[in-house]
Amino acid sequence: MDTRLLELLVCPVTKGPLTYKHDTQELVSRSARLAYPVRDGIPVLLENEARVLTDIEIEEGRQA
């Protein structure tokens, strides 16, 4: 994911920052506890397409 693009994108729910997870191809919003998919290099920033993060994933994100 292009870092310049990532700087411009925000979570559509909280308007907070997103973190790109390369291994899962997702943009993660810790504040909304959602992970948005990136399909064919295109972020899908729709709340109904996002998956809810588990407590474990939230904790792992804080430690990284």
N, C-alpha and C positions, 0 to 999 in steps of 0.2 A: 504494500500500500504506500502510495506517495505521501511522504511526511508533510508536504505543504498542504495537501488535501486534508489530511488528518487534523491539521491545525485549524481548518475552517469548519469542520463538521462538529456538531454538538448533538447531544441527545435530544430528540424531539419532545420528550416528556418533561425533562428537568432543565433543559438548555445548558446542562453541564458538560464537561469534557468526556471524550471517548478514548478508550485505549484499544489498540489493535492487537488481537491475539492471533499470531500467525498460524499456530498449530491447529486452531479450530476455525480459522477464517471468519472471525467475528469481531465486531466492534462492541466493546463492553462499557456500559455505564454503571459504575458502582453505585452512584447515588440513586438511580432508578432500579437497580438490581436486575438489569436486563442485558441480554447479549443479542445484538442485531447481526444477521447473517451478511456475509459479503459473497455474492454470487457472480462468478466470471469477472471479478475485479470491481463489481459495482455494489456499493453499500445499499442495503435494503433497510431504510430507516422508518419502518412502519411498526407501530406498537404491536399490531396483531401478528406480525411475522417474527417478533422477538421471542426469545425464550427466557424464562425466569432463572436467574442465577441461584444456585444453592448456597447455603450458609458456608459450606466448605470452600466454594469458589470465591466468595467474598473475602474470607480470611486469607486465602492464598494470594489474592490480589493485594491485600494490605501488606503482606510480607515481602512481595516482589519489589 
